[in-house]
Amino acid sequence: MAATHHEPTARQNPDTGVTRPPWIQWVLGLVTFGIYAAFQHYRVNRELRDFGVDVDPAKALLAFFPGGLVLVPYLVTNYRTGERIAVVQETVGLTATSKPEISALASLVALLQVPYQQAELNRAWAAEAEGLST
C-alpha cells in the first residue's frame, strides 16, 4: 500500500521529538505576538517530517502565516497538523487522542492550538522514549 501524506514511511531521525512544556510554548507565542507560535508550528511539522510523516514544514509555515491572514489556510494547516500528530501517536502504539477539529478550533482562540498540539505530541514522544528504553 502506498503511503498517504500522513502515513509515516520510515523513521528518518532516531533523535526526533523533544518534549516541551505546552503552556510555556503558548505564553511565548502570546508575548511575541504570534511570531514564536509560527516558529513552533514549523518546528512541530519538522519533527513530524523527521519522524517519517510526509509533510513540508515550510508549506505548513506559509499556511500558518501569511496564510493566516486569509484564515482558511491557517485552519487547514492546524487541522492537518492535528491529523499528523494522531498518526504519530498511533505509530508509537498509543490510541490517538489528537483531534484535528480541536486543533483547528483552538487556533481561533488566542493561539490555544499551540499548547494542545504540544501536549499531544509530548504524549507520543514520551511513549516512544518508553518503548525505545525497554
Rosetta blueprint (number, residue, H / E / L):
1 M L
2 A L
3 A L
4 T L
5 H L
6 H L
7 E L
8 P L
9 T L
10 A L
11 R L
12 Q L
13 N L
14 P L
15 D L
16 T L
17 G L
18 V L
19 T L
20 R L
21 P L
22 P H
23 W H
24 I H
25 Q H
26 W H
27 V H
28 L H
29 G H
30 L H
31 V H
32 T L
33 F L
34 G L
35 I H
36 Y H
37 A H
38 A H
39 F H
40 Q H
41 H H
42 Y H
43 R H
44 V H
45 N H
46 R H
47 E H
48 L H
49 R H
50 D H
51 F H
52 G L
53 V L
54 D L
55 V L
56 D L
57 P H
58 A H
59 K H
60 A H
61 L H
62 L H
63 A H
64 F H
65 F L
66 P L
67 G H
68 G H
69 L H
70 V L
71 L L
72 V H
73 P H
74 Y H
75 L H
76 V H
77 T H
78 N H
79 Y H
80 R H
81 T H
82 G H
83 E H
84 R H
85 I H
86 A H
87 V H
88 V H
89 Q H
90 E H
91 T H
92 V L
93 G L
94 L L
95 T L
96 A L
97 T L
98 S L
99 K L
100 P H
101 E H
102 I H
103 S H
104 A H
105 L H
106 A H
107 S L
108 L L
109 V L
110 A L
111 L L
112 L L
113 Q H
114 V H
115 P H
116 Y H
117 Q H
118 Q H
119 A H
120 E H
121 L H
122 N H
123 R H
124 A H
125 W H
126 A H
127 A H
128 E H
129 A H
130 E H
131 G H
132 L H
133 S H
134 T L
